[in-house]
Amino acid sequence: MSQSDIVLESVKQQLREFYQDLRLTAKTNEINKARIEGYMLAGVQVGLTSNEELKGLMINIHVEVFGKSIEQRRLEYALEYRSEEHWEIYDSPSFTRNSKSDS
């Protein structure tokens, strides 16, 4: 196994764990995200991989974990969030809402 293959296999595993965690918690682990990005950048800088190869890898692993592309998931999330109105802010009369925001 070449050094390039080792780097790509490590990136695959890291992305798989990152996306599985994201799927389960719906929260981005910023520390892991930064670590993966740094690892990927290092692989590109030392010539073991390319940005294009890594982008394809990210897309494939994302589809493997989520069953949809990154763009599809982002669009669905945006549409879902917009459809969920937060009506509880309108439970109190408007004149009391205004006074609460002043304090």
C-alpha positions in Angstrom: 0.0 0.0 0.0 1.5 3.4 -1.0 1.7 6.4 1.2 -1.0 8.0 -0.9 -3.3 5.1 -0.3 -2.6 5.2 3.4 -3.6 8.9 3.5 -6.7 8.4 1.5 -7.8 5.5 3.7 -7.2 7.6 6.8 -9.3 10.4 5.4 -12.1 8.0 4.5 -12.2 6.7 8.0 -12.1 10.2 9.6 -14.8 11.5 7.2 -17.0 8.4 7.9 -16.8 8.9 11.7 -17.4 12.7 11.3 -20.5 12.2 9.1 -21.8 9.4 11.3 -21.5 11.7 14.4 -23.1 14.5 12.5 -26.0 12.2 11.5 -26.5 11.1 15.1 -26.2 14.4 16.9 -27.1 16.9 14.1 -24.2 19.0 15.4 -20.9 19.7 13.7 -17.9 18.7 15.8 -15.7 21.8 15.0 -12.6 20.2 16.5 -12.8 17.1 14.4 -13.7 19.2 11.3 -10.6 21.3 11.7 -8.4 18.2 12.3 -9.7 16.5 9.1 -9.3 19.7 7.1 -5.7 20.0 8.4 -5.0 16.4 7.6 -6.4 16.8 4.1 -4.4 20.0 3.5 -1.2 18.2 4.6 -1.9 15.4 2.2 -2.3 17.9 -0.6 0.8 20.0 0.4 3.1 17.0 0.4 1.7 15.8 -2.9 0.0 12.6 -1.7 -3.4 13.6 -2.9 -5.3 16.5 -4.7 -8.1 18.7 -3.8 -10.2 17.1 -6.6 -9.6 13.6 -5.3 -10.5 14.7 -1.7 -13.6 16.4 -2.9 -14.8 13.3 -4.6 -14.0 11.3 -1.5 -16.0 13.6 0.7 -19.0 13.4 -1.7 -18.8 9.6 -1.8 -18.5 9.1 2.0 -21.3 11.7 2.6 -23.7 9.7 0.2 -22.6 6.5 1.9 -23.5 7.8 5.4 -26.5 10.0 4.6 -27.8 8.4 1.5 -27.8 11.8 -0.3 -25.4 14.4 -1.6 -24.2 17.3 0.5 -26.2 19.7 -1.6 -29.4 17.6 -1.2 -29.0 17.4 2.6 -28.3 21.2 2.9 -31.4 22.0 0.8 -33.6 19.6 2.8 -32.3 21.1 6.1 -33.0 24.7 4.9 -36.5 23.8 3.7 -37.3 21.9 6.9 -36.0 24.8 9.1 -38.0 27.4 7.2 -41.2 25.3 7.5 -40.9 25.2 11.3 -42.3 28.5 12.4 -41.6 29.3 16.0 -45.0 30.6 17.0 -44.4 30.5 20.7 -43.0 34.0 20.6 -46.5 35.2 19.7 -48.2 33.6 22.7 -48.1 36.8 24.7 -49.7 40.1 23.7 -47.6 42.3 21.5 -47.4 45.1 24.1 -45.8 42.8 26.6 -43.4 41.4 24.0 -42.2 44.9 23.3 -41.6 45.7 27.0 -39.7 42.4 27.5 -37.3 43.3 24.7 -36.6 46.7 26.3 -35.4 45.2 29.6 
